[in-house]
Amino acid sequence: MSTSLDDLRTGLEELRRANLEALAKARSVDEVEQTRIATLGRARGGLNDYKAHITALPPADRPAFGALFNTVKQELEQAIASRHAELSASAPAPAAVDLSMPARRQWRGARHPVTIVLAEIEAIFRDLGFTVATGPEAEHEWYNFGALNFPPDHPAMDMHDTLYLERGGLLRTHTSPVQIRTLQSYPPPIRIIAPGNVFRRDFFDASHAPMFAQIEGMAVDEGVSFVDLKATLANFANRFFGETKTRFRPSFFPFTEPSAEMDVACRICNGTGCATCKQTGWVEILGCGMMHPSVLEAAGLDAQRYTGWAFGMGPGRMALQRFGIPDIRIEYDSDISFLEQFAQ
Ligand code: PHE
């Protein structure tokens, strides 16, 4: 190495420039460490090479070169320390994140199949001009039976079917009391549906439960006929199930005359017969009929002037059909692996 002052200066400044550049480019603490060893260490090619030359210079040149040497050394020491600090702060802590750990499963929640069916039925009837009405689950006997034309000794009023409350009244056995409550509150023309839970002293089996959802429907006006009833319910069935066959069978309810039950072709077997439809190819989804004049009168209407029809359907049974569920008890199990199939 040349020992002239100018050459030494140039060499030292080049060493500074090259090392500052190397530090700026360093991407890891290891690279900074390599620069530190090469620059400040004892090996050749670093600052150490220049140290010996200080004493070899003429005395007049020594202070200036010594000062430059010290400045460059301090500058490089500082640059190394700060780059080291920067890179060790941004490096990920190796033990904090376990990349092999399985991700947490996102559970989105789902609506219950009966809730889905209720919402669809409501949407269809809203579209047909019906509004939604409600009534209490704990009900007076008169609303549940008397006003609905049940004779006092009717078997449905027997203790085995009805859950009576200790302090009087009962848990409603159907949503039909909402017919009376609505007629007492609003003048015709009336078109309502009334969804809600009902209660019976029933054994739990594949198609019966002691508490289940019903949807009541009612239309009252002058000149309302059985034709309106049939057309409305057949239209509803086509919308709910997709094009489907329906049939009306004569039936009996104290509060309707004439009365009928509506069946749809079983969706599980397409009408050919299976366990769900008990080999008949048909599944009953609702009871209906023309409102009995004494029901209209019990609610305070003139039965000479007004006629009406009503129906009560079971969304729990309709959900079995709609989703191919084999046993109604599954609807009450709160079994996550069943329910999560309905997540949307
Ligand atoms: N309330 C009847 C039942 O629970 C259903 C029904 C409602 C029938 C309205 C006719 C008219 O079975």
Residues whose N, C-alpha, C, O or C-beta is under 5 A from the ligand:
A	BS01	LIG	T173 H174 S176 F253 T256 G287 C288 G289 A310 F311 G312
